[in-house]
Amino acid sequence: MAFKLPDLPYAENALAPNISEETIEFHYGKHHKTHVDNLNNLIMSSEFEGKSLEEIIQFSSGNIFNHAAEMWNHSFYWRCMTPNSNMMPSGAFADAIDRTFGSFDYLKEEFARASVSIFGSGWGWLVRANDGTLELMSTSGTGNPMVDKKIPLLTCDVWEHAYYLDYRNSRLAYVKAFLELVNWDYVQAQFVESAND
């Protein structure tokens, strides 16, 4: 069964002015869709046909890995945002943030720093590490933390196509705008689910 471009969890203009409708139309409607289409073509009649996206990411390489990871990364990225970002982490997730980063505000500062510091294109991540602790990391290009057995909780796309129309070459301005949109309820749900696995 072929992979499909997942629906956005909000309207294409819902994240404006932080992320414009034009950027969403291009980034989601063209760029993300291209990864879906290319992956479907690449896995047809291959050992990966019928496998889950996560299995393909874990066991593939080259173009198949690149398109599978970018499809997964983008699908996750869209869910990490909301036009109504007003929830604060609570409970065990808030405790884990305080243990690792000292405060929620410092987590956001460090996440921005990790995302901006990537040389070239890639992704900034908050993950649950192998020992259950929180960790910030960045991946170049199409990288995904699942390859290192880490559980993604939050990601920010820092390929130029994610921000160039709105912010030109100011990656920091874009990451700060992204942080105003983070769906912390969704991020916390990923943390809770990973703790129960």
C-alpha positions, 0 to 999 in steps of 0.5 A: 500500500502506497504512502500518502501525504498526511493531512495538515492538522490546521489550515495552510494559513493558520500559522501566519504570520510566523509561518506564511501560507505561501511557505506552507503551500510550497513546503507542505504541498510541493516539497513534502509531497515530493518526498512521498511520491519519490519514496513510493516510486523507489520502494515499489517491488523492493524489499521495503514495499509494505514496510512501515516508514519507521522500519524503512528508516531503520534499515535503508540507506541512500535515496530510500532512506533520504526520502523516508526520513524526510517524509517522517520528519516533515509529518512529525514537524507539522504536528509539532506546531499549532496556531494555539500554542499556550500550553506549558509542560506539566507533570513528569515532562516538566520535571524532566525539563527542569532536571536536564535544562534547569527551566523551560525557558532555558530549554527553549534557548538551548533548542534554538541554539542547537537548531541554529548551529547546524552547518548547512541543512538539517533538523533540530531535535528534542529527544528522549535518550536511551537512558530515558533522559531528555537531550537536544541534538541536531541532524544534518541533511535527512538525519533522524534520531531513530537511527540512534535509538532515540525517541523524537519529541520535537523537531524544527526543520532548518532546511532553507525551504522552511524559512527562506520565503518568510525570513530570508537567511535569518535562521534565528528569527525563524527558529524563534518564530517556530518556538512561538508555535510549538504544540507542547501538548503534543510534545508532552504526549510523545514524552508520556507515550515513550515512557510507557513503551 
